[in-house]
């Protein structure tokens, strides 16, 4: 079983920055895709950004130019640099990994709260 542990959430003022990190631990897995999702109260969870094993990235339109996802394959970790944060981006942010063991499986972190004050 693989585990994902997020860190870096917190409270920031509108226009501020935060960096989220997520480290995978447990059995040796080949991680195909890392991603960050977020879920605000009463809203469906949405994909914020993803990165493939080769470094190809994808962002939801609303964060393009402000957020940057990166990964460290040697350490099985992923980060999300968030700049110019907006109050409407207040949410619980979840780390996600699609990893290969004896087949592909999906893994989720426990989530980290990001609160952007106006």
MARTOR-55038 format. One record per residue (C-alpha): y, z, x; residue number from 1. Coordinates in nm, 2 decimals, padded with zeros to 4 digits. Layout:
N
> y;z;x;nr
> Y;Z;X;NUM;
...
//
This chain:
118
> y;z;x;nr
> 00.00;00.00;00.00;1;
> 00.35;-00.09;00.13;2;
> 00.65;00.12;00.05;3;
> 01.02;00.03;00.05;4;
> 01.29;00.29;00.12;5;
> 01.65;00.20;00.05;6;
> 01.96;00.37;00.19;7;
> 02.33;00.32;00.21;8;
> 02.44;00.36;-00.15;9;
> 02.73;00.57;-00.26;10;
> 03.08;00.58;-00.40;11;
> 03.35;00.33;-00.29;12;
> 03.69;00.23;-00.41;13;
> 03.75;-00.12;-00.56;14;
> 03.78;-00.36;-00.27;15;
> 03.58;-00.15;-00.04;16;
> 03.25;-00.22;00.15;17;
> 02.91;-00.08;00.16;18;
> 02.60;-00.17;00.35;19;
> 02.25;-00.12;00.20;20;
> 01.94;-00.11;00.40;21;
> 01.57;-00.12;00.31;22;
> 01.28;-00.05;00.54;23;
> 00.92;-00.14;00.46;24;
> 00.64;00.09;00.58;25;
> 00.27;00.14;00.53;26;
> 00.00;-00.11;00.60;27;
> 00.07;-00.42;00.80;28;
> 00.19;-00.69;00.57;29;
> 00.34;-01.03;00.61;30;
> 00.66;-01.02;00.41;31;
> 00.74;-01.35;00.26;32;
> 01.06;-01.28;00.07;33;
> 01.31;-00.99;00.07;34;
> 01.56;-00.95;-00.21;35;
> 01.81;-00.72;-00.36;36;
> 01.84;-00.67;-00.74;37;
> 02.08;-00.46;-00.93;38;
> 02.07;-00.30;-01.28;39;
> 02.37;-00.16;-01.45;40;
> 02.34;00.08;-01.75;41;
> 02.22;-00.11;-02.05;42;
> 02.20;-00.44;-01.87;43;
> 01.90;-00.64;-01.76;44;
> 01.81;-00.63;-01.39;45;
> 01.95;-00.92;-01.20;46;
> 01.89;-01.09;-00.87;47;
> 02.18;-01.04;-00.63;48;
> 02.05;-01.21;-00.31;49;
> 01.72;-01.31;-00.15;50;
> 01.61;-01.42;00.20;51;
> 01.29;-01.60;00.30;52;
> 01.08;-01.53;00.61;53;
> 01.26;-01.82;00.78;54;
> 01.61;-01.69;00.69;55;
> 01.69;-01.91;00.40;56;
> 01.93;-01.72;00.17;57;
> 02.02;-01.74;-00.20;58;
> 02.30;-01.55;-00.38;59;
> 02.41;-01.51;-00.74;60;
> 02.73;-01.69;-00.79;61;
> 02.94;-01.38;-00.85;62;
> 02.88;-01.24;-00.49;63;
> 02.90;-01.56;-00.29;64;
> 03.14;-01.52;00.00;65;
> 03.14;-01.14;-00.03;66;
> 02.78;-01.03;00.01;67;
> 02.56;-01.11;00.31;68;
> 02.18;-01.05;00.31;69;
> 02.00;-01.03;00.65;70;
> 01.65;-00.93;00.76;71;
> 01.49;-00.80;01.08;72;
> 01.13;-00.94;01.08;73;
> 01.03;-00.73;01.38;74;
> 01.11;-00.41;01.19;75;
> 01.03;-00.53;00.84;76;
> 01.37;-00.45;00.71;77;
> 01.65;-00.61;00.51;78;
> 02.02;-00.53;00.47;79;
> 02.29;-00.62;00.22;80;
> 02.65;-00.61;00.34;81;
> 02.88;-00.59;00.04;82;
> 03.25;-00.65;00.08;83;
> 03.53;-00.66;-00.17;84;
> 03.33;-00.46;-00.42;85;
> 03.44;-00.46;-00.78;86;
> 03.40;-00.19;-01.05;87;
> 03.17;-00.41;-01.25;88;
> 02.93;-00.41;-00.97;89;
> 02.85;-00.05;-01.02;90;
> 02.47;-00.03;-01.06;91;
> 02.15;00.08;-00.92;92;
> 02.05;-00.16;-00.64;93;
> 01.68;-00.22;-00.58;94;
> 01.51;-00.36;-00.27;95;
> 01.23;-00.60;-00.35;96;
> 00.96;-00.76;-00.12;97;
> 00.70;-01.02;-00.18;98;
> 00.43;-00.96;00.07;99;
> 00.09;-01.10;00.17;100;
> -00.21;-00.88;00.23;101;
> -00.52;-01.01;00.06;102;
> -00.29;-01.19;-00.18;103;
> 00.07;-01.19;-00.27;104;
> 00.21;-00.87;-00.43;105;
> 00.55;-00.75;-00.54;106;
> 00.70;-00.43;-00.42;107;
> 01.00;-00.24;-00.53;108;
> 01.21;00.04;-00.38;109;
> 01.32;00.34;-00.58;110;
> 01.67;00.22;-00.61;111;
> 02.01;00.34;-00.47;112;
> 02.32;00.40;-00.67;113;
> 02.63;00.21;-00.59;114;
> 02.95;00.32;-00.77;115;
> 03.27;00.13;-00.74;116;
> 03.57;00.31;-00.87;117;
> 03.88;00.13;-01.00;118;
//
